[in-house]
Amino acid sequence: DSKMTNSAPENLTAKLEELHVNGEEEDDDDKVTPWEVTTTKASGIDYDKLIVRFGCRKLDEDIISRFERVTGHKACVMLRRGMFFAHRDFTAILDCKEKGEPFFLYTGRGASSGSLHLGHLVPFIFTKWLQEVFDVPLVVQMTDDEKFLWKDMTVDAAKKMSRENMKDIISVGFDPTKTFIFNNFDYMCPPFYENIVKIWKAVNGNQTRSIFGFTSEDCMGKAAFPAVEAAPCFASSFPHIFGEKGRKNDIPCLIPCAIDQDPYFRMCRDVAPKLKASKPSLIFSTFLPALQGAQTKMSSSEPNTCIFLDDTPKQIKNKINKYAFSGGQQTIEEHRAKGGNCDVDISFQFLRFFLEDDVELENIREQYTKGELLSGELKARATVEVQRIIAEMAERRKNVTDETVDEFTKIRSFPYQY
Amino acid sequence: DSKMTNSAPENLTAKLEELHVNGEEEDDDDKVTPWEVTTTKASGIDYDKLIVRFGCRKLDEDIISRFERVTGHKACVMLRRGMFFAHRDFTAILDCKEKGEPFFLYTGRGASSGSLHLGHLVPFIFTKWLQEVFDVPLVVQMTDDEKFLWKDMTVDAAKKMSRENMKDIISVGFDPTKTFIFNNFDYMCPPFYENIVKIWKAVNGNQTRSIFGFTSEDCMGKAAFPAVEAAPCFASSFPHIFGEKGRKNDIPCLIPCAIDQDPYFRMCRDVAPKLKASKPSLIFSTFLPALQGAQTKMSSSEPNTCIFLDDTPKQIKNKINKYAFSGGQQTIEEHRAKGGNCDVDISFQFLRFFLEDDVELENIREQYTKGELLSGELKARATVEVQRIIAEMAERRKNVTDETVDEFTKIRSFPYQY
């Protein structure tokens, strides 16, 4: 009925326009987008360059020290060893914690395989630890709609895969009284949709293309989807947790995620002021490298690059022995003489992620570098740690039934007042 | 996590690509899009040309006769006088009626003003009559999300306006036991969203631009919205009416609407087979002309072109006397000598829409054409009919409260089995 008006949104900040994730930085060796992560370097992605390129901040010693002071907890392995290496406004969350003001955690997963692999676990292990330390609500989005849009997959298959993946995620050990897990196809509701539509209004087609690299050959859904991943940053998307009527978009959220998801939240941070909402804070992880080497991250679509949660101890041992790229030398004699290279050795990288004991890790590094520790020995040590992580997961996974999933996905209130 | 795949949808039918609603037919005098309806001709839009341009069918005598045979009802004024002038697959609905197979009606409104005007009433008056004749469920979509996206308006204002407009729509006399009215912001739910996402996957950016004329300066929401207007064509969007689990997308729908809404449903008809769903049928109305003449339709944004539902009898009389474009001559003498032109006379057009008595209408036409009836007399006769319509609406409107709206918007089942 109405005349078409020129209601194109104002331009977002120039920064957003500049931050292409596809395209112009092709001359760089590293490719990091929500859909692809590769590098030509054996030591993996250059994360310091990525910080500059993405315009986020390094998670430095000062912030980690402040985190420890504010929370009274020693930083966990992934924080103190730089697996979570960068952030946006993490200090704003520490301010909240210091002042006793509310905030919440948001992370998620796009289920694309029946079982999670070790790389998928990293943000969830960290998020679980963070939730315990902060004692705040956590929302976990399963983007089954995204998978349906991007893949040759039915809605039912995407929903089923999400539900299977939820069981793995729950097995990380989340507290059901404080954790809401939802898949978009089943949770979609008016408050969630309202935030999506508000985000849709604030970003135009040029900007979406610039941020995500979509083309006009892509289906409508790809262009519409980023708002669906962005909307849970706003507390009002969850009235059962943060209150029915308050529209409490001043409760900020912290998103622990792998850095490839940054484009969604960069967009979200830029539109937040237009929605009179707090900008989400982010804390970014590096990628767990593939067995074959740090040129790429683990990928379910290439099973031999991954340790899966349902791999047996024997399979884990065999995969590490057979595929884990070694920084050692060709012969024992040569290794004893020249020593190994921890920076490219995948077994050592696994120990960095999962071995709790700093002193032991440092001993291993020294001995391997000097050639005192052999590649086979290093692989055996890494195998033990990976087997331990997977066994602990499997132990908890035994108790996760469909009823457990129902418990986590149920619309319910949390033991917090807002 | 996944690599970006080239999952752009297959091309839709070539027909869809060809049917631009903006752009290439600019050399035509008539402009008919969801956002603009204008012509340079005093007699109004050339609807026969529109049928050719849009690729729909004329609603001819044969179909109207068949309708009367199948339903046992005489065609109403708007049908027998060609105000509903074109269709897509209306015969498929008549087939259903004949065989006793289920179908439903879907129409809607994008609320852009506090009160409806006479032009808005046309599809609703017709739809109400059609529902009585067919005895089937009716769903009415209020596109408050569209208005929020297109206009400088808050979500709350758009929702409030939708709710006010619902009261006017209800006053047309719909049966609450068979009519579900919903606004998108409040109804959005998983089954509705699932259909939206399926439509998103089936149409790409080029196609959206081609159909609707969006540019990359338009916000993301404009590109995403067409699927929201298309989704209610599929019965599975309403599990409370058509069954929780059946996904009964084989129940076809018939959409009575003004022809400017055709692009949404042309798109929907093209994607329906991909969703394994029935193609919606359509029956299209002409536009009630503006008081000033048939070059444009009534528009709330220009109050003097409209009769509003809340206009008083005196206001109606004054508006028709002052603004209703006359096909009569400059002086009484000249009029008596040359006669008037019914084709451009707005008072006569109003009588065509609203005067039940065919014989009287024909008499008026003859007398006016011969100059026996004067413009003032014709205006007076039209005023009486318009006052009658508005008074009947006002009488029903008195009984429409917030509770009545709740009754129509409530999620509930209907007295039909599927």
Contacts between the chains, C-beta under 8 A, distances in Angstrom:
chain1	res1	chain2	res2	distance
A	1	B	109	7.9
A	1	B	110	5.9
A	1	B	112	5.6
A	1	B	120	7.6
A	1	B	299	7.2
A	1	B	300	7.2
A	2	B	35	6.2
A	2	B	110	7.2
A	2	B	112	4.9
A	2	B	147	7.6
A	2	B	150	6.3
A	2	B	151	6.8
A	2	B	301	7.0
A	3	B	35	5.8
A	3	B	36	5.7
A	3	B	301	7.2
A	4	B	33	7.6
A	4	B	35	3.8
A	4	B	36	6.5
A	4	B	150	7.1
A	5	B	150	6.3
A	5	B	151	6.7
A	5	B	152	7.7
A	7	B	149	7.7
A	7	B	150	6.1
A	7	B	151	6.8
A	7	B	152	6.5
A	7	B	219	7.2
A	8	B	217	4.4
A	8	B	218	5.9
A	8	B	219	6.3
A	9	B	219	5.3
A	33	B	4	7.5
A	35	B	2	6.2
A	35	B	3	5.7
A	35	B	4	3.7
A	36	B	3	5.6
A	36	B	4	6.5
A	109	B	1	7.8
A	110	B	1	5.7
A	110	B	2	7.1
A	112	B	1	5.6
A	112	B	2	4.9
A	120	B	1	7.6
A	145	B	193	7.8
A	145	B	197	5.1
A	147	B	2	7.5
A	148	B	197	6.3
A	148	B	201	6.8
A	149	B	7	7.8
A	149	B	197	6.7
A	149	B	200	6.6
A	149	B	201	5.4
A	150	B	2	6.2
A	150	B	4	7.2
A	150	B	5	6.3
A	150	B	7	6.1
A	151	B	2	6.8
A	151	B	5	6.8
A	151	B	7	6.8
A	152	B	5	8.0
A	152	B	7	6.5
A	155	B	194	5.8
A	155	B	197	7.3
A	155	B	198	7.0
A	184	B	193	7.7
A	185	B	190	5.9
A	185	B	193	6.9
A	185	B	194	5.9
A	185	B	197	7.5
A	186	B	190	5.4
A	187	B	190	7.5
A	188	B	188	6.3
A	188	B	189	6.6
A	188	B	190	5.2
A	188	B	192	7.9
A	188	B	193	3.9
A	189	B	188	6.6
A	189	B	189	6.6
A	190	B	185	5.9
A	190	B	186	5.4
A	190	B	187	7.5
A	190	B	188	5.3
A	192	B	188	7.9
A	193	B	145	7.8
A	193	B	184	7.7
A	193	B	185	6.9
A	193	B	188	3.9
A	193	B	193	7.6
A	194	B	155	5.8
A	194	B	185	5.9
A	197	B	145	5.1
A	197	B	148	6.3
A	197	B	149	6.7
A	197	B	155	7.3
A	197	B	185	7.5
A	197	B	221	6.0
A	198	B	155	7.0
A	199	B	220	7.5
A	200	B	149	6.6
A	200	B	219	6.0
A	200	B	220	4.4
A	200	B	221	3.0
A	200	B	224	5.8
A	201	B	148	6.8
A	201	B	149	5.4
A	201	B	219	5.1
A	201	B	220	7.8
A	201	B	221	5.1
A	202	B	219	7.0
A	203	B	219	6.5
A	203	B	220	5.2
A	204	B	216	6.7
A	204	B	217	5.7
A	204	B	218	6.1
A	204	B	219	5.1
A	204	B	220	6.8
A	205	B	205	7.8
A	205	B	214	7.3
A	205	B	215	7.2
A	205	B	216	3.7
A	205	B	217	7.0
A	205	B	218	6.0
A	205	B	219	7.7
A	205	B	220	6.7
A	205	B	223	6.2
A	206	B	216	4.6
A	206	B	217	6.6
A	208	B	220	5.7
A	209	B	216	6.8
A	214	B	205	7.4
A	215	B	205	7.2
A	216	B	204	6.7
A	216	B	205	3.6
A	216	B	206	4.6
A	216	B	209	6.8
A	217	B	8	4.4
A	217	B	204	5.7
A	217	B	205	7.0
A	217	B	206	6.6
A	218	B	8	5.9
A	218	B	204	6.1
A	218	B	205	6.0
A	219	B	7	7.4
A	219	B	8	6.3
A	219	B	9	5.2
A	219	B	200	6.0
A	219	B	201	5.1
A	219	B	202	7.0
A	219	B	203	6.5
A	219	B	204	5.0
A	219	B	205	7.7
A	220	B	199	7.5
A	220	B	200	4.4
A	220	B	201	7.8
A	220	B	203	5.2
A	220	B	204	6.8
A	220	B	205	6.7
A	220	B	208	5.7
A	220	B	223	6.1
A	220	B	224	6.3
A	220	B	226	7.6
A	220	B	227	6.4
A	221	B	197	5.9
A	221	B	200	3.0
A	221	B	201	5.1
A	223	B	205	6.3
A	223	B	220	6.1
A	223	B	223	5.5
A	223	B	224	7.0
A	224	B	200	5.8
A	224	B	220	6.3
A	224	B	223	7.0
A	224	B	224	3.7
A	226	B	220	7.6
A	227	B	220	6.4
A	299	B	1	7.4
A	300	B	1	7.3
A	301	B	2	7.1
A	301	B	3	7.2
